Structures are given as structure tokens and as C-alpha cells.
């Protein structure tokens, strides 16, 4: 195997001839991707995104229905707690026209607060026992009732208020 010496001003280095002859042709070759490969990758990303977006929208709608169910359950639990602490009956009126839940103290007739769900794009059906849910000073409910909440894309959630005053999300 032939070799040569490279000489510099103060240092001489021995380099095999095979390394010197390899330089040049292989160094000119460039590695990269073609436009076709790039378009295939972009197309695959578009297909995957196209399949994922409807599932994401459905998940968003289900989450919104679940959050409203949690908020309404919280309102009903608050009404029960108000009845216990104020030693008064508390009613929650489900106003389907104004799309609101109105919490009132019965004896004084005062409205404690109003929960509006009109901006949520959901439908709350009339409770099974009527539009009024009444809690006694003992915390018990006057009647057991079920409330159905429906989203625009068919998602639904059910709330129940038992005769003992327990509020459950089913």
C-alpha cells in the first residue's frame, strides 16, 4: 500500500495513500429528501389530522355536557346546604324559557342566586317531578327527580336527586 508524507513548516505527518484517493468523489455526494418524499409526509400528516379532528370535537362536546352536569349538581347541593343552615325550605326552579336555575328561600321569598346555562348550547329537559326541586330544612328532597342534560351532538348526562336529598350524576 503506497503512502506519502505531507510536509508542513515544522511537522511531517504520514498519511496512507488510500485516504488521500478517497477524498473528492464521496464528499461531493449530498444527502437529503426529495420533494416527493416531503409531499408524502405532509399528506400522511393531513390524513391523520383529518381523522383526529372529529374525535376531538366529540370529546369537547362530551366534556362540556359533563361540566354543566357538575355545575348543576353543585347548585343542587348548595340548595340542600342552604336549607340545612337556614332552617328553611329551599326551592330550585328550572326555568326552561330563560335557560336558568333559580335558587330561592321559600319562607322569605328571596332569590339566593341564579345559574344561567343559556351560553352553554345545551338543553336541559324538565325534571321528572316538575320544574321545582324542593329541599326541606332537614336536607331531604320533597320528591325524587331526574334531570336530563343533552348536548347538540347527542351527548347526554343524567342527574338524580333522591328523596334523602342526595344529588348524583349518572
C-alpha positions as CSV (number, residue, x, y, z in Angstrom):
1,X,0.0,0.0,0.0
2,X,1.7,3.2,-1.1
3,X,1.9,6.1,1.3
4,X,3.2,9.6,1.2
5,X,4.4,12.3,3.6
6,X,2.7,15.6,3.9
7,X,5.2,18.2,5.0
8,X,4.5,21.4,6.7
9,X,6.7,24.0,8.1
10,X,7.5,22.2,11.3
11,X,5.6,18.9,11.3
12,X,5.6,16.0,9.0
13,X,2.6,13.6,9.1
14,X,2.5,10.2,7.4
15,X,-0.9,9.6,5.7
16,X,-1.9,6.4,3.8
17,X,-2.5,6.8,0.1
18,X,-6.0,5.2,0.3
19,X,-7.3,8.0,2.5
20,X,-6.0,10.7,0.1
21,X,-7.5,9.0,-3.0
22,X,-11.0,8.5,-1.4
23,X,-11.4,12.2,-0.8
24,X,-13.2,14.1,-3.6
25,X,-15.8,11.9,-5.2
26,X,-17.6,10.8,-2.0
27,X,-17.5,14.2,-0.5
28,X,-19.5,15.7,-3.4
29,X,-22.5,13.5,-2.7
30,X,-25.2,15.2,-0.8
31,X,-27.8,13.5,1.4
32,X,-31.4,15.0,1.5
33,X,-35.0,14.4,0.8
34,X,-36.8,14.8,-2.4
35,X,-39.9,16.8,-3.0
36,X,-41.9,13.6,-3.4
37,X,-40.9,12.3,0.0
38,X,-41.8,15.6,1.6
39,X,-45.2,15.6,-0.1
40,X,-45.9,12.0,1.1
41,X,-45.1,13.0,4.7
42,X,-47.3,16.1,4.5
43,X,-50.1,14.0,3.0
44,X,-49.9,11.4,5.8
45,X,-50.0,14.2,8.5
46,X,-53.1,15.7,6.8
47,X,-54.8,12.3,6.8
48,X,-54.1,11.6,10.4
49,X,-55.3,15.2,11.4
50,X,-58.4,14.7,9.3
51,X,-59.3,11.5,11.3
52,X,-58.4,13.1,14.7
53,X,-60.4,16.4,14.4
54,X,-63.9,14.8,14.5
55,X,-62.9,12.7,17.6
56,X,-61.6,15.8,19.3
57,X,-64.8,17.8,18.6
58,X,-66.9,14.9,20.0
59,X,-64.7,14.8,23.1
60,X,-65.1,18.6,23.5
61,X,-68.9,18.3,23.4
62,X,-68.9,15.4,25.9
63,X,-66.7,17.4,28.2
64,X,-69.0,20.4,28.0
65,X,-72.0,18.3,28.9
66,X,-70.2,16.7,31.8
67,X,-69.0,20.1,33.1
68,X,-72.6,21.5,33.0
69,X,-73.8,18.4,34.8
70,X,-71.2,19.0,37.5
71,X,-72.2,22.7,37.8
72,X,-75.9,21.9,38.2
73,X,-75.2,19.1,40.7
74,X,-73.2,21.7,42.6
75,X,-76.1,24.1,42.5
76,X,-78.5,21.4,43.9
77,X,-76.0,20.5,46.6
78,X,-75.8,24.2,47.5
79,X,-79.6,24.4,47.8
80,X,-79.6,21.4,50.1
81,X,-76.9,23.1,52.3
82,X,-78.8,26.4,52.3
83,X,-81.9,24.5,53.6
84,X,-79.9,22.9,56.4
85,X,-78.1,26.1,57.5
86,X,-81.1,28.5,57.3
87,X,-83.7,26.0,58.7
88,X,-85.9,26.9,55.7
89,X,-87.2,25.2,52.7
90,X,-85.2,26.0,49.5
91,X,-86.5,25.5,46.0
92,X,-84.7,25.4,42.8
93,X,-86.8,26.4,39.8
94,X,-85.7,25.1,36.5
95,X,-86.8,27.8,34.1
96,X,-86.6,26.3,30.6
97,X,-87.6,29.5,28.9
98,X,-84.9,31.7,30.4
99,X,-82.5,28.7,30.5
100,X,-81.7,29.2,34.2
101,X,-81.8,27.6,37.6
102,X,-83.2,29.9,40.2
103,X,-82.5,29.1,43.9
104,X,-85.0,30.7,46.3
105,X,-85.6,30.6,50.1
106,X,-89.3,29.7,50.5
107,X,-90.2,31.4,53.7
108,X,-88.7,34.8,52.9
109,X,-89.3,34.5,49.1
110,X,-85.8,35.8,48.4
111,X,-83.8,34.7,45.4
112,X,-80.5,33.5,46.6
113,X,-78.9,33.3,43.2
114,X,-79.4,32.4,39.6
115,X,-77.4,30.0,37.5
116,X,-77.7,30.7,33.7
117,X,-76.8,28.0,31.2
118,X,-78.0,29.8,28.1
119,X,-74.5,30.3,26.7
120,X,-73.6,26.6,27.1
121,X,-75.5,25.4,23.9
122,X,-77.1,22.6,25.9
123,X,-80.7,21.5,26.5
124,X,-82.0,20.7,30.0
125,X,-85.2,18.8,29.9
126,X,-87.8,19.4,32.5
127,X,-87.1,17.3,35.6
128,X,-89.2,14.2,36.0
129,X,-91.0,15.6,39.2
130,X,-91.7,19.0,37.7
131,X,-89.9,22.3,37.3
132,X,-89.4,22.8,41.0
133,X,-86.9,20.9,43.2
134,X,-87.7,21.5,46.9
135,X,-85.3,20.8,49.8
136,X,-86.7,20.7,53.4
137,X,-84.8,22.1,56.4
138,X,-83.7,18.5,57.2
139,X,-81.9,18.4,53.8
140,X,-84.3,15.9,52.4
141,X,-85.9,16.5,49.0
142,X,-89.7,16.7,48.7
143,X,-89.7,14.3,45.7
144,X,-87.1,12.2,43.9
145,X,-86.4,13.6,40.5
146,X,-84.2,13.1,37.4
147,X,-82.8,15.8,35.2
148,X,-81.6,15.1,31.7
149,X,-78.9,17.3,30.0
150,X,-78.3,16.9,26.3
151,X,-75.6,18.3,24.1
152,X,-76.1,19.4,20.4
153,X,-74.3,16.3,19.1
154,X,-76.5,13.8,21.1
155,X,-74.3,13.5,24.2
156,X,-76.4,13.2,27.4
157,X,-75.9,13.2,31.1
158,X,-78.4,12.4,33.9
159,X,-78.6,13.9,37.4
160,X,-80.8,12.4,40.1
161,X,-82.0,13.9,43.4
162,X,-83.1,11.2,45.8
163,X,-85.8,11.6,48.4
164,X,-82.9,11.8,51.0
165,X,-81.5,14.8,49.2
166,X,-78.5,13.1,47.7
167,X,-77.5,14.5,44.3
168,X,-75.9,12.0,41.9
169,X,-74.5,12.2,38.4
170,X,-75.2,9.1,36.4
